[in-house]
Amino acid sequence: MAKHDKNKVIIVGCGPGLKAYIHPKAIYNIKKADVLVGSRRLLKLFPRVGAEKIVLEKNYTVLVNRIADWRGAKQVVVLVSGDPCFFSYTKMIVKKIGRQACAIIPGISSIQLAFAAIGESWDDACFISLHGRDIEYAQLIKKVRSFEKVGILTDQQNTPSVIARRLLDGGIRKRNLFVCENLSLPDERILEVSLAAAVNIKANGAAVVIIKKL
Ligand SMILES: C[S@@+](CC[C@H](N)C(=O)[O-])C[C@H]1O[C@@H](n2cnc3c(N)ncnc32)[C@H](O)[C@@H]1O
């Protein structure tokens, strides 16, 4: 971005965790921020950026109004994990201020990195997020029946083990489950197991699960 336009809120995808995965264009924009909004973990990646730092926690709704108020007067940069257009806060910001008022810088999604880690294409996959969502597991089962591969964002309730148990209870068989945990970070773990074996996996951090037809 050659010229800074404070009328635009910049939403930056910060990738899966490792700073080296953040695009130089994203870093350039982060350094120009007057207000930097993001989770504690993402803000910690930029200790030397002198912007006012605002922690994004469960204050999504209040903060989206503040972002709208700052726009025009201050250069607001919002940090999100992975890619901004894949299950993220971006949707709420765009809904509030409109797409013309946003500049979105893509990031590497955890899903992309997970597929790269297991050496599989994702152009024939289907995706679902169980992160902070009360979804009907019937919806997941339907997708697993219809697609060769399903990529799933998980959370502390919907762990690989819980997902495996729900799929087995739903009558799913002949699938392997990949667990891609803490991608790009020192404690990264990639496992490939049968659905039955996955029931015993102990979760250990952020994870993408990929279900693949055998
Ligand atoms: C709110 S969603 C954000 C997804 C993000 N926009 C993306 O493109 O990756 C958070 C979920 O992404 C996944 N995730 C994020 N970072 C990860 C990592 N380093 N390793 C594995 N999964 C990760 C986990 O399923 C986590 O619960």
The ligand as an SDF file (V2000), in Angstrom:
LIG
                    3D

 27 29  0  0  0  0  0  0  0  0999 V2000
  -10.8130  -18.2130   15.1890 C   0  0  0  0  0  0  0  0  0  0  0  0
  -10.1680  -19.5010   14.1930 S   0  0  0  0  0  0  0  0  0  0  0  0
   -9.2050  -18.5230   13.1280 C   0  0  0  0  0  0  0  0  0  0  0  0
   -8.8320  -19.1810   11.8320 C   0  0  0  0  0  0  0  0  0  0  0  0
   -7.8970  -18.3190   11.0130 C   0  0  0  0  0  0  0  0  0  0  0  0
   -8.5720  -17.2080   10.3940 N   0  0  0  0  0  0  0  0  0  0  0  0
   -7.1350  -19.1150    9.9470 C   0  0  0  0  0  0  0  0  0  0  0  0
   -7.2360  -18.7850    8.7440 O   0  0  0  0  0  0  0  0  0  0  0  0
   -6.4060  -20.0220   10.3390 O   0  0  0  0  0  0  0  0  0  0  0  0
   -8.9750  -20.2230   15.2640 C   0  0  0  0  0  0  0  0  0  0  0  0
   -8.7400  -21.6810   14.9390 C   0  0  0  0  0  0  0  0  0  0  0  0
   -7.7660  -21.8080   13.9000 O   0  0  0  0  0  0  0  0  0  0  0  0
   -6.9620  -22.9630   14.1160 C   0  0  0  0  0  0  0  0  0  0  0  0
   -5.5590  -22.5480   14.3060 N   0  0  0  0  0  0  0  0  0  0  0  0
   -5.0810  -21.2980   14.3950 C   0  0  0  0  0  0  0  0  0  0  0  0
   -3.7360  -21.3070   14.5260 N   0  0  0  0  0  0  0  0  0  0  0  0
   -3.3580  -22.6070   14.5100 C   0  0  0  0  0  0  0  0  0  0  0  0
   -2.1010  -23.2810   14.5960 C   0  0  0  0  0  0  0  0  0  0  0  0
   -0.9380  -22.6200   14.7090 N   0  0  0  0  0  0  0  0  0  0  0  0
   -2.0900  -24.6360   14.5400 N   0  0  0  0  0  0  0  0  0  0  0  0
   -3.2410  -25.3340   14.4020 C   0  0  0  0  0  0  0  0  0  0  0  0
   -4.4600  -24.7410   14.3130 N   0  0  0  0  0  0  0  0  0  0  0  0
   -4.5130  -23.4130   14.3580 C   0  0  0  0  0  0  0  0  0  0  0  0
   -7.5240  -23.6600   15.3500 C   0  0  0  0  0  0  0  0  0  0  0  0
   -8.5050  -24.5940   14.9400 O   0  0  0  0  0  0  0  0  0  0  0  0
   -8.1400  -22.4810   16.0820 C   0  0  0  0  0  0  0  0  0  0  0  0
   -9.1030  -22.8840   17.0130 O   0  0  0  0  0  0  0  0  0  0  0  0
  1  2  1  0
  2  3  1  0
  2 10  1  0
  3  4  1  0
  4  5  1  0
  5  6  1  0
  5  7  1  0
  7  8  2  0
  7  9  1  0
 10 11  1  0
 11 12  1  0
 11 26  1  0
 12 13  1  0
 13 14  1  0
 13 24  1  0
 14 15  1  0
 14 23  1  0
 15 16  2  0
 16 17  1  0
 17 18  1  0
 17 23  2  0
 18 19  1  0
 18 20  2  0
 20 21  1  0
 21 22  2  0
 22 23  1  0
 24 25  1  0
 24 26  1  0
 26 27  1  0
M  CHG  2   2   1   9  -1
M  END
$$$$
